[in-house]
Amino acid sequence: MVRSGYEWNAAHRRKIQAEFSYYVEAKRIKTELDSLPKALAIECLLKRISSNHHQRDYLENQFHRASAGIRGEDRMVNKFKEFTMKEEHLPMWDLNMKIKKWTVQIDGLLLTERCAIVMDSKNVSGEIHYNAATEEYYKKAMPGGEILHLDNPVFQLDKHINFMENWFASQGINLPVKGLIIYTAKNCVFQSKPTGALICKTYQMNGYLHRILRDSPLTAVSHPLQDIEKLIAANQVPFELSPLSETYRINFKDLKTGVYCNKCGGHGMQRVKKSWICSACGNKDAAADRLAVQEYFALVSDELTNRKFREFSGITDSDAARRVLSKYDLEISGVRKMRVYKMRKK
Ligand SMILES: [Zn+2]
């Protein structure tokens, strides 16, 4: 078939327009997308499985542990607001660092010109027991008295101190590293403390920090503290969490699909024009797709395609799905329908 000049032009123009709209989408300023924190991801997963799902009890338990850990860290950070010191000092919180394949998560790090202090928070309630002869460390529930064996936190603290020493050495930084373990649970009673590290409760934390600093002479720090802070901040690695359905072995078919409504808690948000409206309660929220994309990565897979996003969100139109996905600053490989979207690694 020989196309007339007009037909050819129309086809050509459509092609150019399509190319142009891809180009405009690619150039538009995109919204950054962070991974969901673990506790929130588990909460989202719980909302998507049935009330009698075989993993529900276990997941609820995991959710309480993750959110208790966050509350404990918050108590530590809040208590630190009352910390004063004449000399220069810089606190840093929630660090994720890496030396080759060795990764650590450090709750707090206080930089001073005497030393750096690693602060590990432990949210363990009950009676804490440590037997120095057997090196057994456990808690007894109050009331009840059930015994739960735990990992000795001194080993983790030593590992973190050792990590920071190695990391400072790799950066040519000369600063001794000390450590403190802080028990943040409100109802925690020490019967005996593990030996080998300083251990205190939240209300004692600042006093213990001063004690460590008193015992540490001023050193000739090789770098200004702000420079060390910047180096640490620049070396943060994202905490990589496998998609939760893999971790907890939950079938995709067991997940409720749809976009979450933050008013009624259902998953009935419908795409209407450029916004979302809840089919159950009428709530309108143009940003509802943000959580849906984050949830997909946190719960299902680290690779997303247009088709998979439609399955998960309930969007029926592939152009609409593409427009939603193009709002976010994701790593894209492949072209057009073969596009694969991934979370950008920071
Ligand atoms: Zn609703």
Residues whose N, C-alpha, C, O or C-beta is under 5 A from the ligand:
A	BS01	ZN	C261 K263 C264 G265 C278 A280 C281 G282 N283
